[in-house]
Amino acid sequence: SNVTSLTRTGMLMGTMSYISPEQVRGDDVGSQADVYSLGCVLYEGLVGEVPFVGEVQAVLYRVVHEAPQAPRALGADIEAELDDIVLASIAKDPGQRPQSAGQLAKSLKRYRSQMKDSQRLKSVVATQTMVSPRPVQSPFIGREAEFRELQQRLNVALSGECQFVVVAGDPGIGKSRLLEELDTLAAAREIRVLHGRFVEESGNFPYHGYCDVIQDFFRQRETGSASSGGPDFSELADDLIALFPMLAEVEAIRAASSGSGQIQQESESRLLENRTQVFEILARSLTLLARGKPLILILEDLHEAQVSIEALQYIIRRLGPTPTLIVGTYRPNEIDAGHPLAPMLEGFEGDRRFNQVTLGPFSPEEHREFLKTLTGGTEIVEELAERLRETTDGNPFFTKEMVRSLLDAGSIAQDKTGAWSLSGGMDLSSEALPATIQQAVKKRIAGLPDDLRKVLATASVKGRTFDFVDLEALVGDE
């Protein structure tokens, strides 16, 4: 719906759905902003609605962060050339759009001159309008290509083909932050998201991440984010309680169960003997929760899972013809060839429904931008920025903890220009690492075999870096 124009200084004017990303961000605005608005009108004429719809806050978020779907992908019966013209006119980056309305007009005239008479008589079909709540406010730095891949996989999943994406990366590299952005996008498109996190799977915690997912569904219902009239668990309740006794605390599942401890004991005994039955129960439960509607499953820390990996393979295949996007995260340094996740990922290689996204450290430019968000937009002198990136290897979590620690200790201060620099000629050293980083490093080292820890202890005498010939001389025949 249209929004009343606002005339006060600094306020956005016009209809939100046609406002360019740079206007939303508060950047300098040129003629390319008008090209964007015109592109939205062209898009609406072909698709039946503007690229991004919903409540005001959701529209503003989507305009800045979400890549628009191509008109052809939404069913518009047009040529690829027109598709490209429209998408170019609503590109996020003003520099990638036609630089004036005249340039856009030339492109359209050239396309029109090549059209056949039959093409001019085609009609379009309108798509469904979506509504959304307000977005998160925390900054999202870099990761454009990775987030675009998740968006594209979500769009394919919505067409009715289950997609599976794994996000790999070291601790603190930004996997959770990337998924927060997916959460926000899903909220803007009114798509349900369910979360599960795997813990170290011993005999006490098999399939724990899937129990998380089921509990998350009912937590959302309790807070009023789900529609009334829940799924019928009468056929699954006894088996689910046998698998996950804590689900007896969920009213809808407890009410649907037989209430017989004997039946549940028999279910547990039967399930322990047949993994495939467990996998089928989990798949049916997820299908019941989704009820045929789009669903995003976020399963974190797959490196901690064991038997759950085998269940996940079954679930992905079982949910194949459903509008489901399954996103898993894991730490590559915590799995080896013997971990069940390794052959699973290898088995999915080449599958059109699968992709792996690997997050690396921030680039120097991204790291500088991230540092500014940590200091409230204030600049950091070049030397300090370089030392921070070197010390943290461009890891977002380590950088945040390092800056916070330095600020608390007064080790960095603002100079006469207001930029942050090291106080009193101080330097960054391993002794300055905050406890949060030391704990992360210790946990990683603790997971190594004894012989490798011994080699590292010896190598550390040389410092952060060392030559192999020196290590060989120190260790000797070992």
C-alpha positions as CSV (number, residue, x, y, z in Angstrom):
1,S,0.0,0.0,0.0
2,N,1.1,3.6,-0.6
3,V,2.8,5.4,2.3
4,T,2.0,9.1,3.0
5,S,4.8,11.3,1.6
6,L,6.9,12.9,4.3
7,T,8.5,16.3,3.9
8,R,10.6,16.8,7.0
9,T,14.4,16.9,6.5
10,G,16.0,13.5,6.5
11,M,12.8,11.6,6.0
12,L,12.1,9.2,3.1
13,M,9.5,10.4,0.6
14,G,7.3,8.6,-1.8
15,T,6.1,5.0,-2.0
16,M,8.5,2.6,-0.2
17,S,8.3,-0.2,-2.8
18,Y,9.9,2.1,-5.5
19,I,12.7,3.6,-3.4
20,S,16.3,2.7,-4.3
21,P,18.7,1.0,-2.0
22,E,20.9,4.0,-1.8
23,Q,18.0,6.2,-0.6
24,V,17.2,3.7,2.1
25,R,20.8,3.6,3.2
26,G,21.0,7.4,3.2
27,D,23.8,7.5,0.6
28,D,24.2,10.2,-2.1
29,V,21.4,9.9,-4.7
30,G,21.8,10.5,-8.4
31,S,19.8,9.8,-11.5
32,Q,20.3,6.1,-11.1
33,A,17.8,6.2,-8.2
34,D,15.1,7.3,-10.7
35,V,16.2,4.5,-13.0
36,Y,15.7,2.1,-10.1
37,S,12.1,3.4,-9.5
38,L,11.3,3.1,-13.2
39,G,12.7,-0.4,-13.2
40,C,10.3,-1.3,-10.4
41,V,7.4,0.0,-12.5
42,L,8.6,-2.2,-15.5
43,Y,9.0,-5.2,-13.1
44,E,5.5,-4.6,-11.8
45,G,4.1,-4.5,-15.3
46,L,5.7,-7.8,-16.2
47,V,5.2,-9.7,-12.9
48,G,2.1,-8.2,-11.5
49,E,3.8,-6.7,-8.4
50,V,6.9,-4.7,-7.5
51,P,10.1,-6.6,-6.6
52,F,9.6,-6.3,-2.8
53,V,6.3,-6.0,-1.0
54,G,5.1,-6.0,2.6
55,E,5.0,-3.7,5.5
56,V,7.2,-0.7,5.4
57,Q,10.1,-2.0,7.6
58,A,10.2,-5.3,5.7
59,V,10.2,-3.5,2.3
60,L,13.1,-1.3,3.4
61,Y,15.1,-4.3,4.5
62,R,14.4,-6.3,1.4
63,V,15.2,-3.4,-0.9
64,V,18.7,-3.1,0.6
65,H,19.5,-6.8,1.2
66,E,17.5,-9.2,-1.0
67,A,18.3,-10.0,-4.6
68,P,15.1,-9.7,-6.6
69,Q,13.9,-12.8,-8.4
70,A,14.0,-12.6,-12.2
71,P,10.6,-12.0,-13.9
72,R,11.2,-15.1,-16.0
73,A,11.8,-17.2,-12.9
74,L,8.4,-16.0,-11.6
75,G,6.7,-17.2,-14.8
76,A,6.7,-14.0,-16.9
77,D,6.6,-15.2,-20.5
78,I,9.3,-12.8,-21.8
79,E,12.6,-13.0,-23.7
80,A,15.9,-13.2,-21.7
81,E,17.0,-9.9,-23.1
82,L,14.0,-8.0,-21.5
83,D,14.6,-10.0,-18.3
84,D,18.2,-8.7,-18.2
85,I,17.2,-5.1,-19.0
86,V,14.7,-5.1,-16.1
87,L,17.1,-6.7,-13.6
88,A,19.9,-4.3,-14.6
89,S,17.6,-1.3,-13.9
90,I,17.0,-2.5,-10.3
91,A,20.6,-3.6,-9.5
92,K,21.6,-2.9,-5.9
93,D,24.7,-1.1,-7.0
94,P,23.8,2.2,-8.8
95,G,26.9,1.8,-11.0
96,Q,25.6,-1.4,-12.5
97,R,22.3,0.2,-13.6
98,P,21.8,2.2,-16.8
99,Q,23.2,5.6,-15.8
100,S,20.3,7.6,-17.1
101,A,16.7,7.1,-18.2
102,G,17.9,7.8,-21.7
103,Q,20.2,4.8,-21.6
104,L,17.3,2.6,-20.3
105,A,15.0,3.9,-23.1
106,K,17.6,3.0,-25.7
107,S,17.8,-0.5,-24.4
108,L,14.1,-0.9,-24.5
109,K,13.8,0.6,-28.0
110,R,16.4,-1.8,-29.3
111,Y,14.6,-4.7,-27.7
112,R,11.2,-3.5,-29.1
113,S,12.6,-3.2,-32.6
114,Q,13.6,-6.9,-32.5
115,M,10.2,-8.1,-31.1
116,K,7.9,-10.2,-33.2
117,D,4.2,-9.2,-33.5
118,S,3.2,-12.3,-31.5
119,Q,5.4,-11.3,-28.6
120,R,3.6,-7.9,-28.2
121,L,0.3,-9.7,-27.4
122,K,1.6,-11.7,-24.4
123,S,0.1,-11.3,-20.9
124,V,1.5,-11.7,-17.5
125,V,0.3,-13.5,-14.3
126,A,0.4,-11.7,-10.9
127,T,2.3,-13.4,-8.1
128,Q,1.3,-13.6,-4.4
129,T,1.9,-10.6,-2.1
130,M,3.8,-11.2,1.1
131,V,3.9,-9.3,4.4
132,S,6.6,-9.1,7.0
133,P,7.7,-7.8,10.3
134,R,10.6,-5.3,11.0
135,P,14.2,-6.5,10.3
136,V,17.2,-6.8,12.6
137,Q,19.3,-3.7,13.0
138,S,22.8,-5.2,13.5
139,P,25.2,-4.6,10.6
140,F,25.9,-7.4,8.1
141,I,29.3,-7.0,6.6
142,G,30.5,-8.8,3.4
143,R,29.2,-12.3,2.5
144,E,27.2,-11.0,-0.5
145,A,28.0,-14.0,-2.7
146,E,27.2,-16.5,0.1
147,F,23.9,-14.8,1.1
148,R,22.9,-14.6,-2.6
149,E,23.5,-18.4,-2.9
150,L,21.2,-19.0,0.1
151,Q,18.5,-16.7,-1.5
152,Q,18.7,-18.6,-4.8
153,R,18.5,-21.9,-3.1
154,L,15.5,-20.7,-1.1
155,N,13.8,-19.6,-4.3
156,V,14.3,-23.0,-5.9
157,A,13.0,-24.7,-2.8
158,L,9.9,-22.7,-2.9
159,S,9.1,-24.1,-6.3
160,G,8.7,-27.5,-4.6
161,E,12.2,-29.1,-4.6
162,C,14.0,-29.6,-1.3
163,Q,17.5,-27.9,-1.3
164,F,20.4,-28.7,1.0
165,V,23.2,-26.2,1.7
166,V,26.1,-26.6,4.2
167,V,27.9,-23.6,5.5
168,A,31.5,-24.4,6.6
169,G,33.8,-22.3,8.5
170,D,36.1,-21.9,11.6
171,P,34.7,-20.9,15.0
172,G,33.8,-17.2,15.0
173,I,34.0,-16.8,11.2
174,G,30.4,-15.7,10.9
175,K,28.3,-18.8,10.2
176,S,25.6,-17.8,12.7
177,R,25.5,-14.2,11.6
178,L,24.9,-15.3,8.0
179,L,22.0,-17.5,9.2
180,E,20.6,-14.6,11.2
181,E,20.4,-12.7,7.9
182,L,18.5,-15.7,6.4
183,D,16.2,-15.6,9.4
184,T,15.4,-12.0,8.7
185,L,14.8,-12.6,5.0
186,A,12.5,-15.5,5.9
187,A,10.5,-13.3,8.3
188,A,10.2,-10.7,5.6
189,R,8.8,-13.4,3.3
190,E,6.6,-15.0,6.0
191,I,8.5,-18.4,5.7
192,R,8.7,-20.5,8.9
193,V,12.3,-21.2,10.2
194,L,13.0,-24.0,12.7
195,H,16.3,-24.3,14.4
196,G,18.2,-27.3,15.8
197,R,21.7,-27.5,17.3
198,F,23.6,-30.8,17.7
199,V,25.6,-31.5,20.9
200,E,28.3,-34.1,21.3
201,E,26.4,-37.3,20.5
202,S,27.0,-39.9,23.0
203,G,24.6,-42.6,24.0
204,N,22.6,-40.0,26.0
205,F,22.0,-37.5,23.2
206,P,21.2,-39.2,19.9
207,Y,19.2,-37.1,17.4
208,H,19.1,-34.2,19.8
209,G,19.1,-31.5,17.0
210,Y,15.9,-32.9,15.6
211,C,14.3,-32.7,19.1
212,D,15.4,-29.0,19.1
213,V,13.5,-28.4,15.8
214,I,10.3,-29.9,17.2
215,Q,10.6,-27.9,20.4
216,D,11.3,-24.7,18.4
217,F,8.0,-25.2,16.5
218,F,6.0,-25.4,19.7
219,R,7.9,-22.4,21.2
220,Q,6.9,-20.4,18.2
221,R,3.2,-21.5,18.6
222,E,3.3,-20.5,22.3
223,T,4.5,-17.0,21.4
224,G,1.7,-16.6,18.9
225,S,3.8,-16.7,15.7
226,A,2.0,-19.7,14.4
227,S,-1.5,-20.0,13.1
228,S,-4.2,-21.7,15.2
229,G,-5.0,-25.4,14.7
230,G,-1.8,-27.3,15.1
231,P,-0.7,-30.6,13.5
232,D,-2.2,-33.9,14.6
233,F,0.5,-36.0,16.3
234,S,-1.8,-38.9,17.3
235,E,0.1,-41.4,15.1
236,L,3.6,-40.2,16.2
237,A,3.3,-39.0,19.8
238,D,4.2,-42.3,21.5
239,D,7.3,-42.9,19.3
240,L,8.4,-39.3,19.7
241,I,8.1,-39.4,23.5
242,A,10.0,-42.7,23.4
243,L,12.8,-41.0,21.4
244,F,12.7,-37.7,23.3
245,P,11.2,-38.0,26.8
246,M,11.3,-34.2,27.2
247,L,8.6,-33.9,24.5
248,A,6.1,-35.2,27.0
249,E,6.3,-31.7,28.4
250,V,4.7,-30.4,25.1
251,E,1.0,-30.2,25.7
252,A,0.0,-31.0,22.0
253,I,2.2,-34.2,22.0
254,R,1.3,-35.3,25.5
255,A,-2.4,-35.0,24.7
256,A,-2.0,-37.0,21.5
257,S,-0.1,-39.9,23.2
258,S,-1.6,-43.0,24.7
259,G,-0.3,-42.1,28.1
260,S,0.9,-45.7,28.6
261,G,4.4,-46.0,29.9
262,Q,4.4,-49.7,28.8
263,I,3.7,-48.7,25.2
264,Q,6.4,-46.1,25.2
265,Q,8.9,-48.6,26.6
266,E,8.0,-51.0,23.8
267,S,8.4,-48.1,21.3
268,E,11.8,-47.3,22.7
269,S,13.0,-50.9,22.5
270,R,11.7,-51.3,18.9
271,L,13.2,-48.0,17.8
272,L,16.7,-48.7,19.2
273,E,16.7,-51.9,17.1
274,N,15.7,-50.2,13.8
275,R,17.4,-46.9,12.8
276,T,15.4,-46.6,9.6
277,Q,12.2,-46.5,11.7
278,V,13.7,-43.6,13.7
279,F,14.6,-41.8,10.5
280,E,11.1,-42.2,9.1
281,I,9.5,-40.9,12.3
282,L,11.8,-37.8,12.2
283,A,10.9,-37.2,8.5
284,R,7.2,-37.7,9.1
285,S,7.4,-35.3,12.1
286,L,9.0,-32.6,10.0
287,T,6.5,-33.1,7.2
288,L,3.7,-32.7,9.8
289,L,5.2,-29.5,11.1
290,A,5.5,-28.0,7.7
291,R,2.0,-29.0,6.5
292,G,2.9,-28.5,2.9
293,K,4.1,-24.9,3.4
294,P,7.6,-23.5,2.8
295,L,10.0,-24.3,5.6
296,I,13.6,-23.6,6.4
297,L,15.5,-26.0,8.7
298,I,18.7,-24.7,10.2
299,L,20.8,-27.4,11.7
300,E,23.9,-26.1,13.4
301,D,27.2,-27.9,14.4
302,L,26.9,-31.0,12.3
303,H,30.5,-31.8,13.2
304,E,29.1,-32.8,16.7
305,A,26.6,-35.2,15.1
306,Q,27.1,-38.9,14.5
307,V,24.0,-41.1,13.9
308,S,22.1,-37.9,13.1
309,I,24.1,-37.5,9.9
310,E,22.7,-40.8,8.6
311,A,19.2,-39.6,9.6
312,L,19.8,-36.3,7.8
313,Q,20.6,-38.1,4.5
314,Y,17.3,-40.0,4.8
315,I,15.4,-36.8,5.7
316,I,16.8,-34.9,2.7
317,R,15.8,-37.6,0.3
318,R,12.4,-38.1,2.0
319,L,11.6,-34.4,1.8
320,G,12.7,-34.2,-1.8
321,P,9.4,-33.0,-3.4
322,T,8.6,-30.4,-0.7
323,P,9.3,-26.7,-0.5
324,T,12.0,-27.1,2.2
325,L,15.5,-25.5,2.4
326,I,17.8,-27.3,4.8
327,V,20.9,-25.4,5.9
328,G,23.6,-27.1,8.0
329,T,26.7,-25.7,9.6
330,Y,30.0,-27.3,10.6
331,R,33.6,-26.7,11.4
332,P,35.9,-28.3,8.8
333,N,38.8,-28.6,11.3
334,E,36.7,-30.8,13.6
335,I,36.0,-33.6,11.1
336,D,38.3,-36.1,9.5
337,A,37.8,-38.8,6.9
338,G,36.3,-41.1,9.5
339,H,33.6,-38.7,10.5
340,P,30.2,-39.6,8.9
341,L,29.8,-36.1,7.6
342,A,32.7,-36.5,5.2
343,P,31.3,-39.3,3.1
344,M,27.9,-37.7,3.2
345,L,29.1,-34.4,1.7
346,E,31.1,-36.4,-0.8
347,G,28.0,-38.3,-1.8
348,F,26.1,-35.1,-2.4
349,E,28.8,-33.6,-4.7
350,G,27.3,-33.0,-8.1
351,D,23.7,-33.1,-6.9
352,R,21.9,-30.1,-8.3
353,R,20.0,-29.7,-5.0
354,F,23.2,-29.4,-3.0
355,N,25.9,-26.8,-2.4
356,Q,28.6,-26.0,0.1
357,V,29.3,-22.4,1.1
358,T,32.7,-21.9,2.9
359,L,33.2,-18.7,4.9
360,G,36.8,-17.4,5.0
361,P,38.3,-14.4,6.9
362,F,37.2,-10.9,6.0
363,S,39.1,-9.2,3.3
364,P,41.1,-6.1,4.4
365,E,38.3,-3.8,3.1
366,E,35.6,-5.8,4.9
367,H,37.7,-6.0,8.0
368,R,38.0,-2.2,8.1
369,E,34.3,-1.8,7.6
370,F,33.6,-4.2,10.4
371,L,36.0,-2.4,12.7
372,K,34.1,0.8,12.2
373,T,30.9,-0.9,13.4
374,L,32.7,-1.8,16.6
375,T,33.8,1.8,17.3
376,G,30.5,3.4,16.5
377,G,31.5,4.5,13.0
378,T,34.8,6.1,14.1
379,E,37.9,5.5,12.0
380,I,40.8,3.3,13.2
381,V,44.3,4.3,12.1
382,E,45.8,2.2,9.3
383,E,48.6,0.7,11.4
384,L,46.2,-0.5,14.2
385,A,43.7,-1.9,11.6
386,E,46.5,-3.9,10.0
387,R,47.8,-5.2,13.3
388,L,44.3,-6.2,14.4
389,R,43.7,-8.1,11.2
390,E,47.0,-9.8,11.5
391,T,46.4,-10.8,15.1
392,T,42.9,-12.1,14.5
393,D,43.4,-13.5,10.9
394,G,40.4,-11.5,9.9
395,N,38.1,-13.6,12.1
396,P,35.0,-11.5,13.0
397,F,34.5,-13.0,16.5
398,F,38.1,-12.7,17.4
399,T,38.2,-9.1,16.1
400,K,35.1,-8.1,18.1
401,E,36.5,-9.7,21.3
402,M,40.0,-8.1,20.7
403,V,38.6,-4.6,20.2
404,R,36.3,-5.0,23.2
405,S,39.2,-6.1,25.4
406,L,41.5,-3.3,24.2
407,L,38.8,-0.7,24.9
408,D,38.1,-2.0,28.4
409,A,41.8,-2.0,29.2
410,G,42.4,1.5,27.8
411,S,45.0,0.0,25.4
412,I,43.6,2.0,22.5
413,A,42.6,5.6,22.5
414,Q,41.4,8.3,20.2
415,D,44.0,10.7,18.8
416,K,43.5,14.4,18.0
417,T,41.6,13.6,14.8
418,G,39.2,11.2,16.7
419,A,40.7,8.1,15.1
420,W,41.5,5.1,17.3
421,S,45.2,4.0,17.8
422,L,47.3,2.1,20.3
423,S,47.9,4.0,23.5
424,G,51.4,5.0,24.6
425,G,53.3,3.0,21.9
426,M,51.8,-0.3,23.1
427,D,51.8,-3.3,20.8
428,L,49.5,-6.3,20.3
429,S,50.9,-9.6,21.5
430,S,49.6,-13.0,22.4
431,E,49.5,-11.9,26.1
432,A,46.9,-9.3,25.1
433,L,44.4,-11.9,23.8
434,P,41.2,-11.8,25.8
435,A,40.1,-14.9,27.7
436,T,37.3,-15.6,25.1
437,I,39.9,-16.1,22.4
438,Q,42.3,-18.0,24.6
439,Q,39.4,-20.4,25.4
440,A,38.6,-21.0,21.8
441,V,42.3,-21.7,21.0
442,K,42.6,-24.1,23.9
443,K,39.5,-26.0,22.9
444,R,40.8,-26.4,19.4
445,I,44.3,-27.6,20.6
446,A,42.6,-30.0,23.1
447,G,41.0,-31.8,20.2
448,L,44.3,-32.6,18.6
449,P,46.1,-36.0,19.0
450,D,48.8,-36.1,21.7
451,D,51.7,-36.3,19.2
452,L,50.5,-33.1,17.4
453,R,50.1,-31.2,20.7
454,K,53.7,-32.2,21.6
455,V,54.9,-30.9,18.2
456,L,53.0,-27.6,18.7
457,A,54.4,-27.2,22.2
458,T,57.9,-27.5,20.8
459,A,57.2,-25.3,17.8
460,S,55.8,-22.5,20.0
461,V,59.3,-21.9,21.4
462,K,60.1,-20.4,18.0
463,G,57.0,-18.1,18.1
464,R,53.9,-17.7,16.0
465,T,55.7,-18.8,12.7
466,F,58.5,-21.2,12.3
467,D,60.5,-23.0,9.5
468,F,60.2,-26.7,9.1
469,V,64.0,-27.1,9.3
470,D,64.1,-25.5,12.7
471,L,61.2,-27.6,13.9
472,E,63.0,-30.7,12.6
473,A,66.1,-29.8,14.5
474,L,64.2,-29.2,17.8
475,V,62.1,-32.4,17.6
476,G,64.8,-34.7,16.2
477,D,63.8,-38.1,15.0
478,E,60.3,-37.8,16.5
